[in-house]
Amino acid sequence: MTIEEILGALQAILDAAEGRELNDEEVARYEELETQLKGAQRSAEIRSRHAAYKAPNRSDLHVHVGTARQDDTLERAFDHYLRTGKENADLVQLRAQGEGSPTEGGYLVPDGFRDKLIDRMKAFGGIANVVETITTSTGNPLPWPTVDDTANVGEIVAEGGTFASGADLVFGTASLGAYKYMAGGASNTPLRVSVELLQDAAFDVQGLVSRKLGERIARIQSTHLVTGNGSGQPKGIVHGLTPVQPAANTGWTYADLVTFIHSVDPAYRERGRWAFNDTTLGAIRKLVDLDGRPLLQPAGTASAAGSPGGETLLGYPVTIDQAFVDLDIDDSTDLCGVFGDLSEGYVMRRVKDITLIVNPWTRAANGQVEFTAWARMDGNQQNINAYSVLSGKS
């Protein structure tokens, strides 16, 4: 028997005796399995040491052996939890190290799985990849002071004179909370996977769960990062801001794009970036200069060199986020894009701990296991002078 199978058998004995004392037969069977478990663990340790002996870098032998064994144990323990929904000692220890984990059997997920989930959420929403991101271990309110002194200037004074006008600094405050997002399917149901699929040892259950739960959470988070109204949800990057409009309601032109660029102070243009959805990008892709050359330069051209997104528009990289509305050429209320230093203009806060609940009981009669993940996030406008919001013309 493998270590996972032995642990499962030990847990099964305890589950069968829930609410009563173990009988003699159960005690004997448990102790017999304990002996097998110790032997299996010793064998695994010996194999791990032997593999380390064969590694090219012998100077780091001790460090690599210990780290690999610990990570491997947690990985296997978490995989067992995903397949069965049953507790095991390694995950109990993981949950004990964190705060706020639920009593319904949920676990703070290990770093590897957490990173996979976050990567999925970032990939789904383009804005999440380019704004400033703060990661905290707790969800306590995170306030910071703000000040906008751009309207005030100095003055020339005569010799021995003093200034005649001015204004005090006016400070404001902004804050980031931590809204709880849960992954769900149709009719408020969790992600459901068949028992047959989970019991297939070759099946990458961690990959499936991280991919689907990450996508589901990302769909709502990405919407709020762009258009959230700030009431019971994050304040999106475009919410409440006055857009820069094109010259006419016949569609964006080269001249309009230049206007958008120069609507942002030069101090922020050096790190400027466009962001809009793919439909708006499709409209821009049709724009050409007087010589018939496209304004959107593909990856590999001289003007696109060094652009993280590959393509550039008038020398600035482009980020696609489907949460933006489509460009409506004759409506300035549809805030369809942004341009500027987005990492300076907007900030997103994630809480590091993600909780996962595996429920093998509710749909047991249907042969399904349910998965639910909780992820906490907030976002807010940080410096609205660093970017402009774009629209059509009313």
C-alpha positions in Angstrom: 0.0 0.0 0.0 1.1 3.6 -0.7 1.4 6.2 2.1 -1.8 7.8 0.8 -3.7 4.5 0.9 -2.5 3.7 4.4 -3.5 7.2 5.6 -6.9 6.7 4.0 -7.3 3.3 5.7 -6.4 4.8 9.1 -8.9 7.6 8.6 -11.6 5.1 7.6 -11.2 3.2 10.8 -11.6 6.4 12.8 -14.6 7.5 10.7 -16.3 4.2 11.3 -15.9 4.5 15.0 -17.0 8.1 15.3 -18.9 8.7 18.5 -17.7 5.6 20.3 -14.5 3.8 21.5 -12.5 1.7 19.1 -13.1 -2.0 19.5 -10.2 -4.5 19.9 -10.3 -5.5 16.2 -10.2 -1.8 15.1 -7.3 -1.1 17.5 -5.3 -4.1 16.2 -6.0 -3.1 12.6 -5.0 0.5 13.3 -1.7 -0.5 14.9 -1.0 -2.8 12.1 -1.5 0.0 9.6 0.7 2.3 11.7 3.6 -0.2 11.4 3.1 -0.3 7.6 3.0 3.5 7.5 6.3 3.9 9.3 7.8 1.4 7.0 6.5 3.1 3.9 7.7 6.5 5.2 11.2 5.1 5.9 11.3 3.7 2.4 10.2 7.0 0.9 12.9 8.8 2.9 15.6 6.4 1.8 14.6 6.8 -1.8 14.6 10.5 -1.5 18.1 10.4 0.1 19.3 8.1 -2.6 18.0 10.4 -5.4 19.8 13.3 -3.6 23.1 11.3 -3.6 22.9 11.1 -7.3 22.3 14.8 -7.8 25.2 16.7 -9.5 25.4 19.4 -6.7 26.5 17.5 -3.6 27.3 20.7 -1.6 23.6 21.5 -1.2 22.7 17.9 -0.4 21.2 18.3 3.1 19.2 21.4 2.2 17.7 19.9 -0.9 16.8 16.6 0.8 14.9 18.2 3.6 13.1 20.8 1.5 12.0 18.3 -1.2 10.7 15.9 1.4 8.6 18.5 3.2 7.2 20.0 0.0 6.5 16.5 -1.4 4.7 15.5 1.7 2.4 18.6 1.7 1.8 18.2 -2.0 0.7 14.6 -1.6 -1.4 15.4 1.5 -3.2 18.2 -0.4 -3.8 16.0 -3.4 -5.3 13.4 -1.1 -7.6 16.0 0.4 -8.7 17.1 -3.1 -9.6 13.6 -4.1 -11.3 12.5 -0.9 -12.3 15.6 1.2 -10.9 13.9 4.3 -8.6 15.5 6.8 -5.0 14.4 7.2 -2.3 15.4 9.6 -0.2 17.6 7.2 -3.2 19.8 6.3 -4.4 20.0 9.8 -1.0 21.5 10.7 -1.3 23.9 7.8 -4.7 25.1 8.9 -3.4 25.6 12.5 -0.8 28.0 11.3 -3.3 30.4 9.7 -6.1 32.6 10.9 -9.8 32.8 9.9 -10.1 29.3 8.3 -13.6 27.9 8.5 -14.8 25.1 10.7 -16.6 23.3 7.9 -13.5 21.5 6.8 -11.9 24.2 4.7 -8.1 24.5 4.4 -5.7 27.3 3.6 -4.2 26.1 0.4 -0.4 25.6 0.1 1.8 28.0 -1.8 2.0 26.0 -5.0 -1.7 25.7 -5.4 -2.3 29.3 -4.3 0.1 30.5 -7.0 -1.6 28.5 -9.6 -5.0 30.0 -8.6 -3.6 33.5 -8.6 -1.9 33.0 -12.0 -5.3 31.9 -13.4 -7.0 35.0 -12.1 -4.3 37.3 -13.4 -4.3 35.7 -16.9 -8.1 36.1 -17.1 -8.2 39.9 -16.3 -5.5 41.9 -18.1 -5.7 44.9 -15.8 -4.7 42.7 -12.9 -1.3 42.1 -14.6 -0.4 45.8 -15.0 -1.6 47.7 -12.0 0.1 47.9 -8.7 -0.6 44.8 -6.6 -0.2 44.6 -2.8 -0.4 41.2 -1.1 -1.1 41.0 2.6 -1.5 38.1 5.0 -4.7 39.5 6.6 -7.6 41.4 5.3 -7.6 44.3 7.8 -8.4 47.8 6.2 -5.4 49.3 4.5 -5.6 53.1 4.5 -3.2 55.6 3.0 -3.1 59.4 2.7 -3.7 61.2 -0.6 -2.9 64.8 -1.7 -3.5 66.6 -5.0 -1.6 69.9 -5.1 -1.4 70.3 -8.9 -3.6 73.4 -8.9 -1.2 75.4 -6.7 1.8 77.3 -8.0 4.5 79.6 -6.6 5.0 83.3 -7.5 7.6 86.0 -8.0 8.2 88.3 -5.1 10.1 91.6 -4.8 13.3 91.8 -2.8 12.5 91.6 0.8 8.9 90.8 0.0 6.9 87.7 0.7 4.2 85.7 -1.1 0.8 87.1 -1.5 -1.3 84.0 -2.1 -1.2 80.3 -1.7 -3.0 77.4 -0.2 -2.6 74.8 2.5 -2.0 71.2 1.7 -5.3 69.3 1.7 -5.0 65.7 2.5 -7.5 63.0 1.8 -7.6 59.3 2.6 -8.2 56.2 0.6 -8.5 52.6 1.8 -8.4 49.1 0.6 -10.5 46.4 2.3 -10.8 42.7 1.3 -14.0 41.6 -0.3 -14.6 37.8 -0.2 -15.0 36.2 -3.6 -16.3 32.6 -4.0 -16.1 30.4 -7.0 -19.5 29.0 -8.1 -21.2 27.3 -11.0 -24.8 27.4 -12.3 -27.6 28.1 -9.7 -25.1 29.0 -7.0 -23.5 25.5 -7.0 -19.8 24.8 -6.4 -17.5 23.2 -8.9 -18.5 19.5 -9.2 -16.2 16.7 -10.3 -17.1 13.0 -10.7 -15.8 10.5 -8.2 -14.6 8.3 -11.1 -12.4 11.1 -12.4 -11.0 11.9 -9.0 -10.1 8.3 -8.3 -8.0 8.1 -11.5 -4.4 8.4 -10.0 -3.1 9.8 -13.3 -5.6 12.7 -13.3 -4.2 16.2 -12.4 -6.9 17.2 -10.0 -4.9 20.1 -8.7 -4.6 21.5 -12.2 -8.3 21.2 -13.0 -9.4 22.7 -9.7 -7.0 25.6 -9.8 -7.8 26.3 -13.4 -11.6 26.3 -13.1 -11.9 28.0 -9.7 -9.3 30.6 -10.7 -11.3 31.4 -13.9 -14.6 31.7 -12.0 -13.3 34.0 -9.4 -11.4 36.0 -12.0 -14.5 36.6 -14.1 -16.1 38.7 -11.3 -12.9 40.2 -10.0 -11.8 41.5 -13.4 -15.2 43.1 -13.9 -15.0 44.9 -10.6 -11.4 46.0 -11.2 -12.6 47.8 -14.3 -16.1 49.0 -13.7 -16.8 48.3 -9.9 -18.8 51.1 -8.3 -17.0 51.1 -4.9 -20.1 50.3 -2.9 -19.8 46.7 -1.5 -17.3 46.0 -4.2 -13.9 47.4 -5.4 -13.9 50.8 -7.1 -13.0 50.2 -10.7 -10.3 52.0 -12.7 -12.9 53.9 -14.8 -15.7 54.5 -12.3 -16.8 58.1 -11.8 -14.2 59.6 -14.0 -14.8 62.1 -16.9 -13.5 60.6 -20.2 -11.4 62.2 -22.9 -13.6 62.2 -26.0 -12.6 62.1 -29.7 -13.2 65.0 -32.0 -16.2 63.5 -33.7 -18.7 60.7 -33.2 -17.6 58.9 -36.3 -15.0 56.7 -34.7 -11.5 57.1 -33.3 -8.8 58.5 -35.6 -5.0 58.9 -35.5 -5.6 62.5 -34.3 -7.8 61.2 -31.5 -5.2 58.7 -30.3 -2.7 61.5 -30.2 -5.1 63.6 -28.1 -5.6 60.6 -25.7 -1.8 60.3 -25.2 -1.3 64.0 -24.6 -4.2 64.2 -22.1 -1.8 62.5 -19.7 1.0 64.6 -18.1 4.4 63.8 -19.5 5.5 62.7 -16.1 3.3 59.7 -16.5 3.6 59.1 -20.2 7.0 57.4 -20.0 5.3 54.3 -18.5 2.1 54.8 -20.5 0.0 51.8 -21.6 -3.3 51.4 -23.4 -6.1 49.1 -22.0 -9.4 48.1 -23.6 -11.2 45.1 -24.8 -10.6 43.0 -27.9 -13.5 44.5 -29.9 -12.1 48.0 -29.4 -8.7 46.7 -30.4 -10.3 45.3 -33.6 -11.5 48.8 -34.5 -8.1 50.3 -33.9 -6.4 47.6 -35.9 -8.1 48.9 -39.0 -6.6 52.4 -38.6 -3.7 53.3 -40.9 -1.5 56.3 -41.5 -1.4 58.4 -44.7 1.0 55.8 -46.2 -1.4 53.0 -45.5 0.7 51.5 -42.6 -1.3 50.2 -39.6 -1.1 52.3 -36.5 -1.0 49.1 -34.4 2.5 47.7 -34.8 2.9 44.0 -34.5 5.5 42.3 -32.3 9.0 42.2 -33.9 8.9 45.6 -35.5 11.3 48.3 -34.4 8.6 50.3 -32.7 7.3 47.3 -30.8 10.7 46.2 -29.6 10.7 45.7 -25.8 6.9 46.0 -25.4 5.7 43.5 -22.8 2.4 43.0 -24.7 4.1 42.4 -28.1 2.0 44.9 -30.2 2.3 48.7 -29.6 0.0 51.5 -30.5 1.9 54.7 -31.3 4.8 53.4 -29.3 2.9 52.3 -26.2 2.1 48.7 -25.2 -1.5 47.4 -25.2 -3.3 45.4 -22.6 -6.5 43.5 -23.4 -9.2 43.2 -20.7 -12.6 41.9 -21.7 -14.2 43.7 -18.7 -14.1 47.0 -20.6 -17.2 47.8 -22.6 -17.1 48.1 -26.4 -16.2 51.4 -28.0 -19.5 53.2 -28.8 -18.4 56.0 -31.2 -21.4 58.3 -30.3 -21.7 57.7 -26.6 -19.4 59.3 -24.0 -21.0 57.4 -21.1 -19.5 54.1 -22.2 -16.0 54.3 -20.7 -14.3 51.8 -23.0 -10.6 52.2 -22.3 -7.7 53.9 -20.4 -4.3 55.3 -21.3 -1.5 56.2 -18.9 0.7 54.8 -16.1 -1.7 52.2 -14.8 0.6 50.9 -12.1 0.7 54.4 -10.6 -3.0 55.1 -11.2 -4.6 52.0 -9.7 -3.8 49.6 -6.9 -5.2 46.1 -6.2 -4.9 44.4 -2.9 -5.0 40.6 -2.5 -5.1 38.7 0.8 -2.6 35.9 0.5 -4.6 33.1 2.2 -7.1 31.3 0.0 -9.4 28.8 1.6 -10.6 25.7 -0.2 -13.5 23.5 0.9 -13.9 20.0 -0.5 -17.3 18.5 0.1 -17.7 14.8 -0.7 -21.0 14.3 1.0 -23.7 16.6 -0.4 -23.6 15.0 -3.9 -22.4 11.6 -2.8 -25.6 10.0 -4.2 -24.7 11.5 -7.6 -21.1 10.3 -7.4 -19.7 13.9 -7.3 -17.4 15.9 -5.1 -17.9 19.6 -4.7 -15.1 22.2 -4.6 -15.5 25.8 -3.3 -12.7 28.4 -3.0 -12.6 31.8 -1.2 -10.3 34.5 -2.3 -10.2 38.1 -0.9 -9.4 41.1 -3.0 -10.0 44.9 -3.3 -9.0 47.6 -5.7 -9.1 51.4 -5.8 -8.1 54.4 -7.8 -4.7 55.6 -6.5 -3.7 58.5 -8.7 -6.2 59.6 -11.3 -3.7 62.1 -12.7 -1.6 59.2 -14.0 -4.1 58.1 -16.6 -7.1 59.1 -18.7 -10.3 57.3 -19.3 -11.4 57.0 -23.0 -14.8 57.0 -24.7 -16.7 57.9 -27.8 -18.3 61.4 -28.4 -21.8 62.3 -27.4 
